[in-house]
Amino acid sequence: MSDLFSENKIIVALDGMGFEKVLDCVDVLKNHVWGFKFNDLLYHPRINELLTRSDLNFFIDAKLHDIPNTVKNQVKRLVAEYNPALLTVHASGGPKMLEAAVKAVSEEGGRTGILAVTVLTSIDDETSKNIYGAYPAEKVAEFAKISADAGVFGCICSPHEIKLVSQHKLHPIVPGIRPVWFAQADDQSRIATPERAIKDGASAIVVGRAITKAENMVEAAIRTADECKI
């Protein structure tokens, strides 16, 4: 899977929108981005219409976090039903839970790369200190180490911690991306431009509202992709 993002590095987050809008986004953008991230849509009754399509790359952002056996069962079910390219679990679940997730994919014979979520991009320094007793960079470094030891494919991290992940030979998959032309404020704290993230070593970037709320989504995707060319 090392060349998974060789042709396109943009993952579009399809969060917080109606299902018909999602279908429109997918059909309009599928030839202009790597693929799509699904989170809240996992609970939509029509989600199978998307997750069973062979013409899409997709990323199930389930953020699983439980005892190892429960996570293993959840991963096995998702891989058996959908065989997604990528699937998230929380690094804070610990080494055994991460190992169980990786093992579940192997046992199902799936293609799925497990991504360990480190410190959410909405968490600033003070909040991180309150939750983890450490600043984001310190905690991401710790999470990256245990993730690498567990054999996961990559980590979800903010643009500020890309190098902390890549030094462990993991793929940094990076939300908190704001193209230079997108100035809307939102709930992300640790952000960067596409160019900065790719220069720092991001394997792929996750972009949501900058593309999905654009008047011309294809143009927005192309402009974002142009920023990735370094």
URLIN-V93346 format. One record per pair of residues at least 6 apart in sequence whose C-alpha atoms are under 6 Angstrom apart, sorted by the first residue. I is the first residue (numbers start at 1). GAP is how many residues later the second one is. If there is no record, write none. Layout:
BEGIN
((I/GAP) (I/GAP))
END
This chain:
BEGIN
((8/26) (9/25) (9/195) (10/23) (10/24) (10/194) (10/195) (11/23) (11/24) (11/25) (11/195) (12/24) (12/25) (12/194) (12/195) (12/196) (13/23) (13/24) (13/194) (13/195) (14/23) (14/24) (35/22) (35/23) (36/22) (37/21) (37/22) (37/23) (38/22) (38/23) (39/22) (58/26) (58/27) (59/25) (59/26) (59/27) (59/28) (60/27) (61/26) (61/27) (62/26) (63/25) (63/26) (63/27) (64/25) (64/26) (65/25) (65/28) (68/29) (68/32) (72/28) (72/29) (72/32) (76/28) (83/27) (84/28) (85/27) (86/26) (86/27) (86/28) (87/27) (87/28) (88/26) (88/27) (88/28) (89/27) (90/26) (90/27) (91/25) (91/26) (91/27) (91/52) (95/51) (98/52) (99/51) (113/40) (114/38) (114/39) (115/38) (115/39) (115/40) (116/39) (117/38) (117/39) (118/22) (118/38) (118/39) (121/37) (121/67) (121/68) (121/69) (122/65) (122/66) (122/67) (124/65) (125/10) (128/7) (128/8) (129/6) (141/23) (144/21) (154/16) (154/17) (154/18) (155/17) (156/17) (156/18) (157/17) (158/16) (159/32) (159/33) (159/38) (162/10) (171/32) (172/30) (172/31) (173/30) (173/31) (173/32) (174/31) (174/32) (175/30) (175/31) (176/15) (177/14) (177/15) (177/16) (177/30) (178/14) (178/15) (179/14) (179/15) (194/33) (194/34) (195/32) (195/33) (211/6) (211/9))
END
